[in-house]
Amino acid sequence: MLGTMQDHPLVISDPFEHGRRVYADSEVVTFDGEGLRRATFAQVGERAMRLAAALHRLGVRPDDRVGTFCWNSQEHLEAYLAVPGMGAVLHTLNIRLFPEQLAYVINHGEDRVILVEDTLVPLLARVAPQLRTVEHVVVIGDGDASALGKALRYEDLLAREAPTYEWPELDERSAAAMCYTSGTTGDPKGVVYSHRSTYLHSMAATSGAAFALNEHDRVLLIVPQFHANAWGLPYAAWMAGADLIMPSRFLQAEAMCKLIRLTRPTLSAAVPTIWSDVLRYADSNPVDLSSLRMVICGGSAVPRVLMERFEERHGLRIIQAWGMTETSLIAAIALPPRGIDPADEMDWRAKTGRVVPGVQLRIVDADGKPVPWDGEAVGEIEVRGPWITGAYHRAPTLEKFDDGWLRTGDVGTVDAKGFVQITDRAKDVIKSGGEWISSVELENAIMAHPDVVEAAVIGVPDDRRQERQLACVVLRSGAASTPDVLAGALASRVARWWVPERWCFVDEVPKTSVGKFDKKVLQKRFAEGALEVREGQLPESGS
Ligand code: ADP
């Protein structure tokens, strides 16, 4: 027996129409470093329809890929709405990729049109000669674009069109947007979101089980729109009527605090490195962060001290979330459960997150067998669900899937309440004399030291135990901690055999294109002898 419900497809033009009509007065605000540029959802909606008409006039048809090479901005949001709405596929390009990788993803994605912000023209121009499928480049803004030769202007194209567009009827399973993973191992891999997956993921993001977004929210979107669709927030905010605040390229802590003062956002999202910078700035400058009810932090493990210090010093509530490009983003979020002792709240929030409704999760051991949800048994996390990818775009990667489950490459535990604790990425685990050491946990413990700004731990060869941990530490300016001091302090936080013997001090931990610790670069520097490794001794002990 079938249900009696209408089989209405879940397509992006539906929430688009909803947002622009029902929340016509909600706003999209773009920062220019000094002032703000505002547009209502009604205005953005009209411009998105003009954009769809303009792209159609350029020859864009369903399934054609339209790339964006932009910071977070109103125009970038217009592309998010127009391109999938018209049945084409939005391909958000990571502006921080190396030129070879950028050319690779544009060619592999077969982008026909690219929308580029004027300030980013020189970066795109570097790869222009290698692009095989791009027919038109459209420049947003009126800055110099001569490096690209012949380029169209976004505003000219929009001005020619009427502010209406007849959205086509689409199969909900058809492609809406694509994102490539940042390719820390091998070539970047393309994930293609469908209309259905985007719709469902956005609903989940607005729900109380995740961000509880509504019309009263103002979302400061720091996570780039090219990083896993800004974690789904643009669509979620649009369908909930929440204002969107776009920082453009002004991502330094000082600019960010100014933007927060000017716009009083209620919610924001970014990787931990951004929030560490904001914390350092806020500690020594007068700032008011009180408008933020929730700050979503993820993309890599969130150091517990970061959450504690923000809360104690600035009343700011960081909530950790976990996901990947492959999971559209939200797979788990660390909202504390009910019935706990308030004194224990931080213990819950320091976990990676609780699996969200709509995502199925299991942990499998080395033999591929699911382990119990006891918070103890460790294995690889696997997920499946309507917004989890089941393949990669034109790339045979069977090893990434296990009988319909996505193998995340993350290692950890899950407890009876569905709280996941990631201990490492499979490739970052340190295997010391047959025992595993969690680099994430160790980094967390080292960063708890008041002299430490950042710490990344990598595995290096060791004669006795095959592999041992090397701690690469950034010290607060003026701090004089030695390896012995740091090792001594660490011994009270982790097992003695976890305490590194090898330490090195660096000016900065190298970061990937989306702001995560880039351990591959540290490994390479170590292999080349470019890291100055120092010994840190623990005082003798009977244990
Ligand atoms: P890339 O794989 O290119 O780095 P993603 O943003 O898709 O880009 O990375 C997803 C990975 O980021 C996850 O598999 C996990 O290893 C890591 N990650 C994300 N959120 C967290 C978190 N809260 N704690 C620990 N690791 C996280």
Residues whose N, C-alpha, C, O or C-beta is under 5 A from the ligand:
A	BS01	ADP	T181 S182 G183 C297 G298 G299 S300 A301 V302 A321 W322 G323 M324 T325 E326 T352 T408 D410 I422 R425
